[in-house]
């Protein structure tokens, strides 16, 4: 309560809050444990927020008002930052080794997924006090929010997906077995209906229809690598940057140099596109017309752009060494790429493919624009 | 066999060249350190204390001998996400990485 009163006073006293945040973003600087605050429209860095610990593989989610970000660090740190003040507001060490997180549809709860000790912990978004601990005895991956104050996540060791319903305060857990061998990541569609887990130990993916009372695992793209030798996977693909391009999902294959297309309704395969290397992210431009793909080491200097109508590569270029992540402006006219080993973030026009700007950054990885605040699953 | 011997340095040169550094006969410490922290780090954590892959800091590796570790790096562990690095690294480079991991020459 005291905090609430304090916050109200601050909001009234600080004219800085008049600054809009709708075209701002944060870029993880993994080597230095900092965040770069950026402005999409100006294609510029505005400042830096420091003191966030080990940010390797860090990700973040935004509060509904696009003012605060919750940063999930590899070291188990959960940090709340204020984008306007460019400052750390609160920080808790919630576990030994965390992998990602999500924010509830109402913005009240922040969930963190942990490798050590495993399981999911849920925190109050205002105070960062823990409100629920959900031990799983397993590394947890693919944590997303879905409507109704619910979170969905998957157990790497057990091949189970759990749905945690927090609408009543105490978590009610629904367990779904039989997801498959070693799920490494998962995605949820923007309507919160379809949850797809990628598997390391099998050449299919598994889909759940979360609109069913008792969702049943359904294999999709069965045997996509049948009869072919598995190529080494030097980096696991990510599914959270999933692509819905027109009426198809585009999904990275594991151990094959290709992306796979499935019909979003029937979940039947609709095609494949051979790629330059092992895809890591296959991300659709917001309008769905293009899919941009980056690759695992040693091919991580290259980007391919695929047209979602023809499913053909229409553009290939090498922005620089270590392209880790991509983020489109909300309407897709530009894309920002983090080029880790060049120490640069590069901004490209998605129609002409012209480079518009380079911005200096310390080993940049994830790029997150505040527009994510309004999307389920991000 | 000859061809394999020729192939390995070439591939290794390719890996080092990909890191933007001229290839040499001797392992390139800077390029390999970058590889360990960034590319091994994507599974084992940038601080190497574990992630999807296990902790590979010195204490965690102390009870393995160097040859075993070099074999794991070069040939991977089938059935797990640990990939074989032989297509990208020479035996000398793998040996350098093992030494680097065992002596804990990290920040």
Interface residues (C-beta under 8 A of the other chain):
Chain A: X30 X31 X54 X55 X56 X57 X74 X75 X97 X99 X115 X116 X139 X156 X182 X184 X200 X201 X232 X233 X234 X235 X236 X297 X298 X301 X321 X322 X340 X341
Chain B: X14 X15 X18 X19 X20 X34 X35 X38 X39 X41 X42 X43 X45 X46 X47 X49 X50 X51 X52 X76 X79 X81 X83 X84 X85 X87 X88
